[in-house]
Amino acid sequence: MAKLTCDIGECTNEISEGTGSKGGLPICHRCRGAYYRANKLGPKWVEHRREQLHFLESRFEYLEPRIAKLMSDAERRVNKAKKKASG
């Protein structure tokens, strides 16, 4: 039998058979929790959260090349230390 997955585009969580069959959304428990939270806190919170996530994404895009350089430098130092320790 095929596994059922959450109906949210990027979500790969499995859902149990019958989820959403009685008029509910065919989404996993994590996505359902996010839906309930947004519904409870309202549109102002949703807009604030969207702005927050946009900022975090922009910051990560800016920092990503620098983080990659830090990681490659660290890996190079580890390899150099291993080589020095072994021989």
VOPAGU-2260 file (C-alpha; in pm, 1 decimal, decimal comma):
REM VOPAGU-2260
SITE   aa  ch    i         X         Y         Z
SITE  MET   A    0       0,0       0,0       0,0
SITE  ALA   A    1     129,3     346,2     -88,6
SITE  LYS   A    2     224,1     578,0     192,5
SITE  LEU   A    3      11,8     887,5     228,0
SITE  THR   A    4     195,7    1215,2     276,3
SITE  CYS   A    5      91,4    1557,3     396,3
SITE  ASP   A    6     -82,6    1768,9     133,6
SITE  ILE   A    7     143,1    2070,0     204,5
SITE  GLY   A    8     389,8    2106,4     -84,9
SITE  GLU   A    9     728,1    2080,3      87,1
SITE  CYS   A   10     617,1    1858,5     377,2
SITE  THR   A   11     710,4    1491,3     353,4
SITE  ASN   A   12     550,5    1371,9     679,0
SITE  GLU   A   13     326,2    1069,7     656,3
SITE  ILE   A   14     -41,3    1086,4     745,8
SITE  SER   A   15    -262,9     801,3     851,2
SITE  GLU   A   16    -521,8     655,3     620,0
SITE  GLY   A   17    -849,6     841,0     643,7
SITE  THR   A   18    -695,7    1174,0     741,8
SITE  GLY   A   19    -907,3    1443,0     578,9
SITE  SER   A   20   -1177,7    1201,4     467,8
SITE  LYS   A   21   -1445,6    1365,1     683,8
SITE  GLY   A   22   -1399,4    1718,8     559,0
SITE  GLY   A   23   -1073,4    1800,5     738,2
SITE  LEU   A   24    -748,1    1883,4     569,8
SITE  PRO   A   25    -523,7    1593,3     462,2
SITE  ILE   A   26    -223,5    1733,8     647,4
SITE  CYS   A   27      13,3    1600,8     913,1
SITE  HIS   A   28      -1,1    1688,0    1282,4
SITE  ARG   A   29     280,5    1946,9    1257,3
SITE  CYS   A   30     116,4    2134,8     971,7
SITE  ARG   A   31    -220,6    2111,5    1144,5
SITE  GLY   A   32     -66,2    2263,1    1457,9
SITE  ALA   A   33      74,3    2553,2    1254,6
SITE  TYR   A   34    -267,7    2604,4    1098,7
SITE  TYR   A   35    -439,5    2611,3    1438,5
SITE  ARG   A   36    -178,9    2851,0    1577,8
SITE  ALA   A   37    -217,3    3092,3    1286,4
SITE  ASN   A   38    -594,0    3071,5    1319,6
SITE  LYS   A   39    -577,0    3141,0    1693,9
SITE  LEU   A   40    -329,9    3431,5    1675,7
SITE  GLY   A   41    -488,1    3598,4    1374,1
SITE  PRO   A   42    -385,3    3781,2    1057,9
SITE  LYS   A   43    -157,9    4036,2    1229,0
SITE  TRP   A   44      52,7    3754,5    1373,5
SITE  VAL   A   45      63,3    3578,6    1036,0
SITE  GLU   A   46     191,8    3895,9     867,1
SITE  HIS   A   47     448,5    3950,5    1144,8
SITE  ARG   A   48     566,8    3588,5    1114,1
SITE  ARG   A   49     592,3    3618,3     736,5
SITE  GLU   A   50     811,2    3930,4     773,6
SITE  GLN   A   51    1023,8    3751,0    1033,1
SITE  LEU   A   52    1078,9    3452,0     804,6
SITE  HIS   A   53    1160,0    3677,8     508,7
SITE  PHE   A   54    1424,1    3854,6     719,5
SITE  LEU   A   55    1574,8    3524,2     834,1
SITE  GLU   A   56    1591,0    3398,0     475,3
SITE  SER   A   57    1759,6    3720,6     357,3
SITE  ARG   A   58    2011,8    3701,6     639,4
SITE  PHE   A   59    2095,0    3340,1     560,9
SITE  GLU   A   60    2141,3    3416,0     189,7
SITE  TYR   A   61    2385,2    3691,9     283,8
SITE  LEU   A   62    2577,8    3476,7     532,3
SITE  GLU   A   63    2575,7    3146,8     340,8
SITE  PRO   A   64    2895,0    3209,6     136,5
SITE  ARG   A   65    3078,4    3322,4     450,0
SITE  ILE   A   66    2960,6    3016,6     642,7
SITE  ALA   A   67    3073,2    2791,4     358,0
SITE  LYS   A   68    3419,3    2952,6     367,4
SITE  LEU   A   69    3439,2    2907,1     746,4
SITE  MET   A   70    3347,4    2541,0     709,7
SITE  SER   A   71    3597,5    2474,8     430,3
SITE  ASP   A   72    3873,2    2651,5     626,7
SITE  ALA   A   73    3791,0    2442,9     933,8
SITE  GLU   A   74    3791,4    2122,2     728,7
SITE  ARG   A   75    4128,0    2214,7     579,3
SITE  ARG   A   76    4273,1    2276,6     929,2
SITE  VAL   A   77    4138,7    1942,5    1054,0
SITE  ASN   A   78    4287,2    1756,5     758,5
SITE  LYS   A   79    4620,8    1933,4     811,7
SITE  ALA   A   80    4617,7    1841,5    1182,8
SITE  LYS   A   81    4532,2    1477,9    1105,5
SITE  LYS   A   82    4809,2    1458,7     849,2
SITE  LYS   A   83    5057,9    1611,8    1093,9
SITE  ALA   A   84    4949,5    1374,9    1374,9
SITE  SER   A   85    4978,2    1062,7    1160,3
SITE  GLY   A   86    5309,3    1128,3    1002,0
